[in-house]
Amino acid sequence: LSMPLDGAAVALSVLRLREARQAS
């Protein structure tokens, strides 16, 4: 991940996945 924006996008995606698992 050379671009910082990519890192932020990955972090957000991971957080959303965790929230989805907790919701279900």
BAPA-843206 format. One record per residue: z, y, x of N, C-alpha, C in turn; residue number from 0; chain; residue in one letter. Coordinates in steps of 0.2 Angstrom, whole numbers. Each point is the difference from the previous one (the first is absolute). Layout:
REM residues N
(r (Z, Y, X), (Z, Y, X), (Z, Y, X), NUM, "A", "A")
...
REM end
This chain:
REM residues 24
(r (0, -6, 4), (0, 6, -4), (0, 6, 4), 0, "A", "L")
(r (-6, 3, 2), (0, 6, 4), (1, 6, -4), 1, "A", "S")
(r (-1, 0, -6), (1, 7, -4), (7, -1, -4), 2, "A", "M")
(r (4, 6, 1), (6, 0, -4), (0, -1, -7), 3, "A", "P")
(r (-6, 2, -3), (-1, -1, -7), (0, -7, -2), 4, "A", "L")
(r (-3, -4, 4), (0, -7, -1), (7, -3, 0), 5, "A", "D")
(r (4, 2, 4), (7, -3, 0), (3, 2, -6), 6, "A", "G")
(r (-1, 6, -2), (4, 2, -6), (-3, -4, -6), 7, "A", "A")
(r (-6, -1, -1), (-3, -4, -5), (3, -7, 0), 8, "A", "A")
(r (0, -3, 6), (3, -7, 0), (7, 0, -2), 9, "A", "V")
(r (4, 5, 2), (7, 0, -2), (1, 1, -7), 10, "A", "A")
(r (-4, 4, -3), (0, 1, -8), (-2, -6, -3), 11, "A", "L")
(r (-5, -4, 2), (-2, -6, -3), (5, -5, 0), 12, "A", "S")
(r (4, 0, 6), (5, -5, 1), (6, 1, -5), 13, "A", "V")
(r (1, 7, 0), (6, 2, -5), (-2, -2, -7), 14, "A", "L")
(r (-6, 1, -2), (-2, -1, -7), (0, -8, -1), 15, "A", "R")
(r (-2, -4, 5), (0, -7, -1), (7, -2, -1), 16, "A", "L")
(r (5, 2, 4), (7, -1, -1), (2, 1, -7), 17, "A", "R")
(r (-1, 6, -2), (2, 3, -7), (-3, -5, -5), 18, "A", "E")
(r (-6, -2, 1), (-4, -4, -5), (4, -7, -1), 19, "A", "A")
(r (2, -3, 6), (4, -6, 0), (6, 1, -3), 20, "A", "R")
(r (4, 5, 1), (6, 1, -3), (0, 1, -8), 21, "A", "Q")
(r (-6, 4, -2), (-1, 1, -7), (-1, -6, -4), 22, "A", "A")
(r (-4, -5, 3), (-2, -6, -3), (6, -5, 1), 23, "A", "S")
REM end
